[in-house]
Amino acid sequence: MPTQDYHGGLLLFYQLFLLVVTVPLAIYQQSIAARLENLKLEMPDIANELKKEIGIAVRLYNWDERTARINYNRSIRKQWNHLVVRDNCHPLKTTVLLWVQLPLWLCLSISYRNLVYMLPHRDLNAQLTFAELMGGGFAFIPNLTIPDASWIFPIGLGLLNLVIIELQLLSRNPDIKPSRVQKIFTNVFRVLSVCLVPIAASVPSCLVLYWTTSSAFGMCQNLILLSPKVKRLFGIPKTAVEVKEPYKMIVTNFKSKLKM
């Protein structure tokens, strides 16, 4: 098998693996997030009822303000937990994709590194694989065992990650303002995306190729799952904050951002 076909086949296999494993998890994660969002609509009525009950208890048992607040908070948490159990949508389930993708990303990154450095054993198979990576290349990169001297893939990787972050912001409902914590995490991820560029320029090209492919797949996945039609197709519940025309919203928000 020609080496270019070999590495192209590996990339194709990886994308198919992502399609089979991570896409269903991404759909499941969005479904959980939508259920949690819909649960919030039930909380105002529950909170009002609890306030009435606490008010009655204050008069009956002469509770002070601190005791009333403690009992109210305890009751509101209990009601929220009841709703979460009822709809089977624990908030931790919204992180399931991360806990699958992160180990997968680390394992594959280490695997590519081991191929380049012929680890753990420099036997004949390791040397043959290294020779294939060194001589096969991909596109304009003739040698996948050395850093990309053109910086095209490292810069492309950084831009892709920044685009993913900005798309998430631009696709949000403008009526919902991000919290302070969300703003902090967004800025942290922006900095990490920029810092990843020089790191990617210093590692073997096969690693950068894998990272770039992974980010490109993630961006396409996020864009597709923005569509309300796709969400309904996969059974993701509709929410009050869902944007009817997300792609139009992205363009509109981007234009308004440029005018700032």
Secondary structure, DSSP 8 states (H G I E B T S, - for coil): --HHHHHHHHHHHHHHHHHHHHHHHHHHHHHHHHHHHHHTTTHHHHHHHHHHHHHHHHHHH---HHHHHHHHHHHHHHHHHHHHHHHT--GGGGGHHHHHHHHHHHHHHHHHHHHHHT-S---HHHHHHHHHHHHH-BTTBS-TTS--TT-HHHHHHHHHHHHHHHHHHHTS-TTS---HHHHHHHHHHHHHHHHHHHHHTTS-HHHHHHHHHHHHHHHHHHHHTT-HHHHHHTT----TT--SSHHHHHHHHHHHHHH-
